[in-house]
């Protein structure tokens, strides 16, 4: 569906509650359905529209086939696969992991190099005008360059790749959870993400490149795994090994870990971020490969750092990669210091939940604005850019000049360049402007400045309060515009401000440095907003290079997350909900134990089944009049003294039925095929790919009367549950195994008992849909929320 405007908040609510997993391309007119018992005709409680907000477009989505399809071809392939082929497959996995890390590291370095040089030369030119007291020219230069950079980033996103807007992390979470997010990992999306991140960050907008780097890493992994862009894919046999959802999921997990590592130079933190935040499926082999990818990223980054230290990269040098080193200060704390540390954790949890709440409201407002079309998106981005430039340039004039402290050793004061802790700005000789130190610089350098240690009198309370309020406002109104943007750095800036303020207030009563308070404040707000603990702890340790911070950092993160959970979900869960992506949470609702899967299946129309040897016309009719992606295959056998008995042979996918129709693998008479006949026409690689739509298939009248043997392409070992199983237990199994379809079988079997009670999908197990189908559960749901 082509629609360049975001839907309104009310439409979003309907969309995310009404998205059907068993869909492919579009929902047909129910009145034209010729099936006797169609799935989509009567389903008024759990029915859904296959729409969600992907990027800034309304898109059709469906789930992914992570389950191993154990049909006859798959089993034969594993029986006949030689040791050499197995080693080749394993080697290729490690090779892809290496390439993902290598390319992510190179691209991250190029992004940092471009941002540092563009923003650096811009700021140097502005400083020259300020030194000459040509303040208006300095403002026009800064605002004009920022305007152009924002315009380029916005135009690329709006016209070339709407999915490149935002951080991309929520969509990656949904993908690894089993939801296909269309156009999120294409070559154009990656290109726009790279150029757009450079433009948006260099323009001084209150956003970071960390989230986009995670998305870029996932794009690199996806493109490598599938052999290139969709229209120009390499069809080599060894590349086609990975043309399936299961292997692509593992590769994208490596890409996401590499992106975090490239953003923070944190290899262990990158692995733990993937484990804690984005990945639903995890195993030891994947752990090793993700760690290998992040190790490659670190080697690449370190190599470029060493090369650029010689001055070969323009202004890119020590400040290019985020590394807020506070290892030069001794960390000493006593029992009494636990009080302010606890206060920081509580503040982080409260402010984090408030930030999530406010950002939710702003994003819903932006949805209404973006409905006006592409011009509205462009104007919104440019308005935010002009407002940001005016604030960053004008607010330092409100701060008074501070005389340099002669007791500070090895401190250049004042500094007139683009970097340094003591910006002269408009001050006389021997004085500096502390607010200009934080505002008239890049976001990375602003964090380094506010994290600076052994500088107890560097900042004034007034300047830090202005800085805190400004970045709260900019953080809310910048995220959501049509540019690639990350949440990490804005939250770090806000948290570090109130952390340093608390450090100044506790100065006479604590032994902890103010810069370390800033670090703890940043960690607390990130935990309060994003609700991460383990990965954040490791990331901050690798960022600050100070292991002595570990105990108090752990305490702050645990308190912040616990406090934030009392108010609302994490920011990524809120974005997932706004986009309408059917993400399955790890923990089911308590009331889900009061209902079983049989009751869910009962309110859906009877499932459409196919015979083991089915007529071509019947298959075409089913595919044309339903949008399901899997059908139960049932065999009818005549048992003496019992009668006709139906048994479930397995589950056949829509993609495999389309492949059969495309290849015209038809039989003149109703019979079982031989194993050699199947291998002669199909390969397991073909079965792993998706094959168009039924509208692209042409079947003659004569062929309609022919037959297809579905047994060889049917998954004979689908995951099944008994109808008496609770929904809570079924949800846990569905999510942990990574299912797309779950067969519900009857508790009792007999000639008059249907062999299949129903098929449950992702949408059927979502709490919102279940509550809409069973209103009597609403009371228990409401009572739980009230507690």
Order of alpha helices (4+ residues) and beta strands (2+ residues): alpha-beta-beta-alpha-alpha-alpha-alpha-alpha-alpha-alpha-alpha-alpha-alpha-alpha-alpha-beta-beta-alpha-alpha-alpha-alpha-alpha-alpha-alpha-alpha-alpha-beta-beta-alpha-beta-beta-alpha-alpha-alpha-alpha-beta-beta-alpha-beta-beta-alpha-alpha
